[in-house]
């Protein structure tokens, strides 16, 4: 089966995208003939046919043929994939070679907010709900010991990065004392430089907490859905009050503290901004671009569409709110405003004009694609592998990801990463990819991971058709858009420092 | 009216301009094409976006197309992606692959049974890898745990363990131990030897099992010249015996002929002998720097011309070499005292000792980081 597709730019130039490696090449009818017939026809027949059709000279044919032949030896345009299985030994080798390592401590399932779109809320009837489960220090300690040992092994095998410990919840700052105790324990017991990361709603980020974050070089991702209207629509306290004002107040204190402590270094801060069909993209971008507190600061924004996959009532709830006039915008607001912002963004890029960091964040997929690696895709696609991240819950069970907690365990603090749990997950993943992605022409660029397959009702991974369809369409459009821009501005999207992802992940 | 045509380089052809000239790297063939003034002038107008106008640069463009370094198009806005198999700088912090090296060099002794006139106990580099008596900055002999070294090397993805001297066969027990470890950890051993000491049956068996290789360092094809330059009798006879013995056991043998003014016409080298035996031959040269009495005067100009020593690059190594010194970033060397170096020839920059440092720790060493950043 062909593993490439041909696309046209706005200037009607043809290119070929190779899904095995991600390589893109300008494409002529002659190239197409050689590539399509490479395995079927011998060289002489191919030349004679091309001479007849295109009146091509032998020299020209030989030049094109030798390039295509050589590119094929590099894995381009051939359907070569890693086998869709993995043994225990291969898994642990892969884990050692994997270029990321992170321990995520889910320190509590409790939250001091009741966001409408939260996976713990009643909008997601088939997932777990808020609980008072809190992590005990001993559980955290055992998890850290296991993780540090694993990290040490990775380092001996050439791993470059420091251990990374993430605090997640619920709202992790409800367990601020535990977080402090853990950081102190690590300082007392490990010589390594350890990096910390936290995702917080910011309600409890007072002066003391800010100082603690800054002193210990925490990377902080603050959940902030842009402007007050969009934020307060969903991000509310238990008594349903909006939280924008208090978070901005806490953020002010954080920046003041940062200025007092270390003006030279940029704060390691990013935002998580959720949106839905009714959100105003203009208002959100305007907020991150022009808010007086954020102006002149360097930060990245993770824009996340509120999860439309799986069994959620959230979007029905929004429609109902719109009907009742609680939401004033309409269902096409995000799509229509984004179209305009997108066009303006591409126009600026085309002309080499400056674009803001929030705009870059919003259209990060262009930067990711432009800076993609040309290489053969691994059998796990672009997904993390179980164990590269270890999310630990209050009971000490290990999970693939902080977004997949309480389902699909991969071990625990007593037995460590457990192959008997991991093996069936790989098998299900490979089976889904084999059945659904084998004939996909853009799978090389797809961000499919275990999480996307975890929305089924059963305790089994399940193909996510909606994610697949949306991704396929978006990627093909993105590739065509991007090469249309590159034809005008070859330096477009070639950022070496879109943001320092090292500081974020 | 004829359509205007533009020339663009293929994605695997890179135009690089340096302070002393410019060239095109063909990353598919590995060729480095030096550009004369005519081409350099034309390339002053070349840009990724516009390419080169055929009308304005007819002759140059025709030659470039003829050499298959690019293509002609009527659309000057066609965008050509680089065939770049390395990680983009944007993703390097995130996707930083593990530190790996392919080769580890173990100098098991700096003693030699020959006393070649041009080989002294200094640390000056006069040729590439091979035997040499290096002076040692450390006193006393450290006990070296080769098992630990080779196990660590395996974890760092090392494929070849290259054993050097002096003359390694003077340390038969060490050599045997290292070859056993290579077998255990599935690594390929390569031994540089002057070929005057016969390999024991145990060594030969271990080399066979681990698919090892012996590189015989050769100067002459007669005992008389050897006596003059090494002070030893029957060197050539012994070398032949060793080579025959190894070949009979099916062990891979390569010859490395060291060229100096004493053999630069090649008439007194064993090149024909090796050719008859179908033994692959490489040549190494005594270099004119630092000033010495042994380099080939006849070849001096060639030896000083760096173009003769360029290595070929491909779509992975070209980009990697832009970021890292290709040689240092691919090896570590350990001398007979356990001192660790970025290269067996670079003895003035010790990076640590195997008794106090894990090999992995070297990659965080400031000297090492400076050395690998000496990118071209």
Interface residues (C-beta under 8 A of the other chain):
Chain A: X11 X13 X15 X23 X24 X25 X26 X59 X63 X66 X67 X70 X71 X74 X96 X97 X99 X100 X154 X155 X156 X157 X158 X159 X160 X161 X367 X371 X372 X373 X374 X375 X483 X486 X487 X488 X489 X490 X491 X495 X496 X497 X498 X500 X501 X502 X505
Chain B: X10 X11 X12 X28 X47 X48 X49 X65 X66 X68 X73 X75 X77 X78 X79 X80 X81 X83 X84 X85 X86 X87 X88 X89 X90 X91 X93 X94 X95 X96 X97 X98 X99 X100 X152 X155 X156 X157 X315 X358 X360 X363
